[in-house]
Amino acid sequence: MRLPGQAGRAPRHWVTVSNEVNFLPMTYSTRAALLSLLAAPLGLFACNPGDPASTDTAAVSDASTATTLTTGPDDTTGDGETTTATDPTLGTGDASTTTTTDPTTEALPTTDATTSTTTTTTDATTTTTTTTDTTTTETTGGNGLWDSPNLWYSVENYLVYIEIDPADGSVVTLVSNELVADEPLVFGQNGLTMLEDGSLIGSRESAEGTQIFHVADPPTTENTPAQATLLGVVPNDGQDQPIRVEALYTDCDGRVYLMDTGEDVSSNVGNRLLRFTGAYLQGDLAFEVITDLGNASVADIDDMSPGIVDGEVSDSLGFAMDSSNLWQIDYTTGTGMQQADTDGTWGIHALGGPLFDDLQPRLYILSSGDDETGAELMQVDLDDFSNSRPLVTGPDYDFNGGYNGWSGLAGPLTECMTTIPG
């Protein structure tokens, strides 16, 4: 990863995979199918590490912030990077030991409801009865946030909701609310993922470890504080350093994953994909290791997203962001292909086709912003991976050196079948 303002990367190019075969441009579906067959990790693409930068905690405010909506097809390039969190206080949540017990999960339900309406008309000589059947299909989990297109990010003491228009994928509104936790949260990189009930699981990373918190009822209206519960600190399973989680992710079975950044936040040394095995909502943060990403193609993963394969949501072949670089990666092997150098920085999330009127999936990325500009949300073209101009710009929280978009991007998953083992 690298800090905004450092030298940018070379222009977009096709990477060389195993056996030195150079991939020429091809369709997204073909690339996705080809990537799923790769068995060996690709070459490393190391990021330029930046010096850790101190950040000051911003003042808490409960005022909602007006947004700027823009449209346009232009795509450009940019880069950015995270810094090291400065608040050493992680709270007093319960830290459980690591286990390797497989969790019990349930697939996302799909239910059909059929109703009948009978109308009877009577005159002096004739009685006519007409019956009309209406079928309603629920495509996902049966609640408003899980069944509609929306995105979220969080930074410092704020939680931001972005409503997406199901007609065309544009932004309807952006609402920023105060994030009020029962114990202080550090000002560090924020991971975020949505559960099937529409609640949010968040992570806050610092050099001292990673806090995990839960927002049971994320607010979508202004001036409505988001109440968060600190679930605990991710326990150390024998590593030489505290577990530092940069991203969270939910698969098609509702299981929650954590991206352990390893030795530092600038390389893939020690990177691992973890998965909760305990009752994390009750504070049991035990986990198992799913994939060793120390030799992964991606230098350092800042956020994880479901992928899109043949128009359908995929949880094992997903998307990842590494300091503006958009990757497609197989989370079970660590192999991947860089798709583009984008104007985004850390946040990425794909929304499935069933959430939209045209049934077409969409991919979104979030820029970091800086101490004077808010984070920007952009849409990525799934054919050539160019990004749009900003669809909306979030608030400037006046962090005096921090980043207004120091966060992953979260949203609903839509119904899918997991291809991640276990």
Secondary structure, DSSP 8 states (H G I E B T S, - for coil): ---TTS---------EEGGGEE-----HHHHHHHHTT--S---------------------------EE-----------------------------------------EEEEEEEEEEEE-SS-EEEEEEEEEEEE-SSSSTTTTS-EEEEEETTEEEEEEE-TTTS-EEEEEEEEEEESS---SS-EEEEE-TTS-EEEEEEETTEEEEEEESS---STT--EEEEEEEE----S-SS---EEEEEE-TTS-EEEEE-TT-SSS-TT-EEEEE-S-GGGT---EEEEEE-TT-SSS--SEEEEEEETTEEEEEEEEEEETTEEEEEETTT--EEEEEE-S--SEEEEE-GGGSTT---EEEEE----SSS--EEEEE-TTT--B-S-SEE------SSS-TT-B--B----S----S--
